[in-house]
Amino acid sequence: MLLELLVVVLLVLVAYLAYKNLEWKYKFERRVKEFLEKEEERIREDAIARSARTLSGKTLEKFVPFLERFKHDPHDVKWIGDPIDLIIFDGYSSGKPEEIVFCEVKSGESKLSKLQSSVKELVEKKKVKWEEFRV
């Protein structure tokens, strides 16, 4: 009799623990799902904000040559956008180009990307050449 009672108690205990395990599993899954939904929303908002900044930055880059403190003639400026923003052919509009300037437009605390730094280094090391391609 005692053995049967012990078996019944153990079965009830196992059933209870199995139930609690399922309950905890569902609570955990629900919390993970809620977290992921909130995180996804935050990531999307961040992506939208970054995209807006990038687009406004790309647009503003095109107006930089017309700023009063920009020291080059806007007619000498050619916008590229990537990997650098501008190439300036100083003197081009007057028919006497004297210098070619690579110009990257930055605002605030932004820094050159690795690729932009590499391009800057190539220019500083004078690893620039002329190439003519004929068709």
N, C-alpha and C positions, 0 to 999 in steps of 0.2 A: 504494500500500500504506500509506504513511504517513498519507494522507488518510483512508483507511478506518479505520485504527487511531484516529485523532483523533476521528472521528465516533462510533465505538464508546465511546471514553472519555467523550466529552461526553454521550452517551445514558445511560451508566451514572451519570455525575455528576448529570444531570437527574433520573433515576429515584431516586437516593439522596436528593437534596434534596427531591423530592416526597414521598418516604417520611418523611423527617425532619419536613417541614412538617406532614404528617398526624399524626405522633406528637406534635409540640408542640401542635397544635390539640386533640387529644384530652386531653392532659395539662392544658392550660389550661381546657378545658371541665369536666374533672373537678374541678379546684381551685375553679373558680367555683361549681360545684354544691355542693361541700362547704362553701364559705364561706357560700353562701346558706342552706343547711340549718342551719348553726350560728347564723347571724344571725337566721333565722326563729325558731329555738328561743329565742334570747335575747329577741327582740321579744315573743314569746308570754308568756314568763315575766314580762317587765316589764309587759305589759298585765294579766296576772292579778294581779300585785302592786298595780298602780295601782287596779284595779277593787276589790280587797279593801280598800284604804285608803279609797277613795271610799265604799264601802258602810258600812264601820265608822264613817267620819266622819259620814255621813248619819244613822246610828243614834244616835251619840253626841250629835249636835246636839239630838235630841229630849229628851235627859236633862239638858241644860245648865240649864234652868230650875229643876231640883231640886238643883243644887249649892248648898252653903252660901254660897259667896261671890257667887252671883248675886244682884244687888241688887233684883230685881223679884219680885213675887208670881207664882208659877207659874200661877195661875188667870187672870192677865192676859195670858198669852203665847199667841200663835197661831203655829204653825209653818207656814211657806210652803215653804221649801226652795230655791226658785229664783225670781228671781235673788238674793234675800237669804233668810236662814234664818228669822228671827223678826220678827214685829211685836208690840210690847208695848203694850197699852192700859192704862197705869198708872192704877190706881184702878178699873178696870172691875169687878172682883169685889166691890168694896164699893159699887158703884152710883154712883160719882163719878169717871168718867174725867177725868184732869187733863192727861195728856200721851200722845202717841203716839210710840213709839221704834222705829226700824228697827234691827235688830241682826243683824250677820253674825258667825257663830262661826268662829274660825280657831284652828289649833293650830300649835305649832312656828314654823317660819320662813315659813309660807304667807302669801301676799299676796292682796289683792283682785284679782279678774279685771278686765279692762277694762270689762265690762258692770256689774259691781258698783261700780266706781269712778264710772261714769257715774250710777248710781242715787244713790250717796252725794252726788255733786255736785248733783244735782237737789234732793235733800232739803235740803242746806245752803243752796242758793239759794232755798229755800222755794217751789220750783216743784211744789207738791203741792196738789191741790184735791179737793173733795168732789163726787161725782157720784151722782145717784140715777137708777136706771133702772126704769121702771114697765112692767109687762106688761099 
